[in-house]
């Protein structure tokens, strides 16, 4: 069973607050977790979603995995370093304020082991020595070959494009 790991170190978010978001999506399909995070109104939801997208891209590009076949196997938050600051207190004293950071660790695994996207080999480039052959340039369009998915597992219907979150606290 193949796994993909990703981590976000020293995020300036309190671990207690990040755990609320992480525990909500632990064990779910990676793409469905992203959909759920898009509508969650919590400050850690954006960095967590970015981490999940990064892990999905790592699996697709490095290990040739199918994104719809990935689920969140492990998702945990540890405390990072604490930045220590001081603020004024009564009677001329100073009080320490701890700015907490989080280390977020993510492990994605495959639902169906061994399901891989098919890699299409890129066409080799060949050099031409003719002078300005305009017809040849018009007949050969440049296209990028993407991996083809062998199975119909988890076909996701195209979601609405440009969907914004509702009821954001901060106006942009």
N, C-alpha and C positions, 0 to 999 in steps of 0.2 A: 504494500500500500504506500503510495507516494504522498509526501507531505511537502508543504511550502511554508517557510517561516518568514515573518517580517516583524520588525520591532521599531518602536518610536521611543527614543531615549530622551530624558530630561525635558518633557513637555511641560510648559508652565501652567499646569492644571493640577488641582488637588486630587490625589488618588481616590479619595472617598467619593468625589463627584464623578470621576471617570468610571468608577466601578458601577455606578447606577446605569450608565449607558451600556457598558460592556456586558453586564449580566442580562440585559434585556435581549441581546441578540446572540448570546452564546448558544452554539449547537444548531443554528439555522443555516439554511442555504446562503451562500455568500452573496449572490445577486439579490435575494429577497431581503437580506440584512441591509444592503445598500439602499433599497427602496424604503425600508422602514426608517433608516437614519435620515433620509432626505426630509421627512416630515416631523422629525423629533426636534423640539425646541429646547435644546440644551447646548451649552457652549462646547462640551467635548465631542459633540456629534460630528462636527466637520473634520477634526484631526483623525478621529476613529474611522470615518468613511474614507478618508484619504489613505489611511493605512491598509484598509481592506482592498481598495482599488490597486494599491501598489503590490500587495500579495497576489492578487488575481493576475496582474500583468506579469509578475515574476513566474508564476506557474505556466502561463500561456507562452511566454517567450523563451524561458530557459528550459522548461521541462515538457513543453508541447502538450500541456493539459487543456482540457475543455472547460471554460469558465462555468458553464451551467452544471458541471459535475462536481464542483467544489463546495464543501460545507465547512463551517467553523468548528474545528475539533477542539482547540484550546484557545482561550482568550483570557488573559489575566493581567492585572495591573500591580506593579510594585512601586514602593516609594523611591523617588530619586533623591538627589541632593536637596538640602534645604538652604535657601538663601536667607541669610540672617540680616535683618534691618532693624533700626531702632526708631521709636517715635516717642514724643514727649509724654510724660506722665506727671501726676501731681507732685507737689513739693520739690520741683526742680530735678526730678529723676528721669531716667529713660527706661522704657520697656522694650524688650526684644519682640520683634514680629518675625515669624517664620513664613517665608514664601515657599510653599511646597511645590515640588515637581513630581512627575510620574514617569515611570518606565512601563510602556505598554507593549506586551508580547502577544503575537498572533500566530496560530498554527492552523493552516488550511489543509484538509485532506480530501481525497476523492471518495464519492459515494459508491461508484462502481469502479473497483480497482482495475488499472490497466487501460482505461479508455483514453485514447490519445487522438489528437488531431492529426490529419495526414499532411505531411510536408510536401509541398510542390517545389521541385528544384527550379532555381532561377536560370533563365536563358543566359548563355555565355555571351559576353560582349565581343564583337569582332570589329576590327578596325577597317575603315574604308580609305583608300588612297585616291579616289576620284575627286575631281574638282566640282564642288557645289551641285550635288545631285539632289534637286528639290523634289522630284517624284518619289524617291526612296524614303525621304523623311516624312512625307505625307502618308505613306502606306503603312508605316510601322509605328503605331501608337505605343507609348510607354505605359505599361500597366504593372502594378505590383502584385505578385502572387502571394495570396494568403493561404494559411493551412485550411484544408477542407475538413469538416467534421463528418466522421463516418456514420454516426448514428443520429437518430432523431431525439435523443434523450434531452428532456428539459427544454424544448424550444420555448423561448420566451416571446410573448407577443410584444410588438413594439409599443412602448409606453408613450404617453403624451410628452412631446418635446417642450422644453421651456417651462416646466411646471415649477412654480415658486412655492415656497413655504407660506402657510397661512399664519397669521397672528404672530409675526415676529415682534419681539420686544423692542429691538433697536431699529430705527428707520435707517435705511441705507441711502 
